[in-house]
Amino acid sequence: MNELTVIITYYNSEDYIQACIESLKQQRNQDFNVIIVNDGSTDGSQALLEDTLKNYDKKVEVINFEQNQGHAHARNVAM
């Protein structure tokens, strides 16, 4: 088990989510877990995320909420 877990929470972040994941992919040290929480997005960010993760060789846990629950709730669920 890795000692570091990166938690990413987002809501309607289609302008930023792809760059965020690409940044993770470029890290030299890949010894970390990734948990991503979609806090009920209604834009195209979920589709962008899925497309960006297709060629990432790391297992990523993605949690999708049907409705926006707030940043704190999303972070707490990830932890």
Secondary structure, 3 states (H helix, E strand, C coil): CCCCEEEEEECCCCCCHHHHHHHHHCCCCCCCEEEEEECCCCCCHHHHHHHHHCCCCCCEEEEECCCCCCHHHHHHHHC
